């Protein structure tokens, strides 16, 4: 299944990396990931981000992050609500 999506994923990643890193940095990245340590890291990095130890830690800070961002979220919601057309009056049927 992944074979079907791989070209699209690679294209997106290529553009994302090209925007963020210059050619020298990309070459250094390639050197790192072709070395034994870089190869080991590449093989484990996505698994680490989905590991219970990491996801549990993230769930622990999520409420704090949301409370800190709450004023911004409320402002964004209010701005979006202000852009909506006025609602029609309910019918009296």
C-alpha positions in Angstrom: 0.0 0.0 0.0 2.8 2.5 0.9 4.3 1.9 -2.6 1.3 3.7 -4.0 1.8 6.8 -1.9 5.6 6.9 -1.7 6.2 9.1 -4.7 3.8 11.7 -3.4 5.2 11.6 0.1 8.8 11.8 -1.3 7.9 14.8 -3.4 6.3 16.6 -0.5 9.3 15.9 1.8 11.7 17.0 -0.9 10.0 20.4 -1.2 9.7 20.8 2.6 13.4 20.0 3.1 14.5 22.2 0.2 12.7 25.2 1.7 14.3 24.7 5.1 17.8 23.7 4.4 20.5 24.9 2.0 22.5 22.5 -0.2 25.4 22.2 2.2 23.0 21.3 5.1 21.3 18.7 2.9 24.6 17.2 2.0 25.5 17.0 5.7 22.1 15.4 6.4 22.7 12.8 3.7 26.2 12.1 5.2 24.7 11.6 8.6 21.9 9.3 7.5 24.1 7.1 5.5 26.5 6.6 8.5 25.6 3.8 10.9 24.3 6.1 13.7 22.2 8.1 11.3 20.9 5.0 9.7 20.0 3.6 13.1 18.3 6.9 14.0 16.3 7.0 10.8 15.1 3.5 11.4 13.8 4.3 14.9 12.8 8.0 14.9 9.2 7.6 13.8 8.8 4.7 16.2 10.1 6.8 19.0 7.6 9.5 18.3 4.8 6.9 18.6 6.3 5.2 21.7 4.2 5.0 24.8 6.8 6.8 26.9 6.8 9.8 24.6 3.1 9.9 23.9 2.3 9.7 27.6 4.7 12.6 28.3 3.0 14.7 25.6 -0.5 13.9 26.9 0.8 15.2 30.3 1.7 18.6 28.9 -1.2 18.9 26.5 -3.6 20.5 29.0 -1.0 23.1 30.0 -0.4 24.0 26.4 -4.1 24.3 25.7 -4.6 26.6 28.7 -1.7 28.8 27.7 -3.1 29.1 24.1 -6.7 29.4 25.2 -6.9 33.3 24.9 -5.5 33.0 21.3 -7.9 30.2 20.4 -10.9 32.2 21.8 -9.8 35.2 19.7 -9.5 33.1 16.6 -12.9 31.5 17.1 -14.5 34.9 17.7 -12.9 36.3 14.6 -14.2 33.4 12.5 -17.6 33.6 14.0 -17.7 37.3 13.1 -17.1 36.4 9.5 -20.2 34.2 9.3 -23.3 35.6 7.8 -26.1 36.4 10.2 -28.3 33.4 11.0 -31.8 33.4 9.7 -34.6 33.9 12.2 -36.2 30.6 13.2 -39.5 29.9 11.4 -42.7 30.0 13.5 -44.3 26.9 12.1 
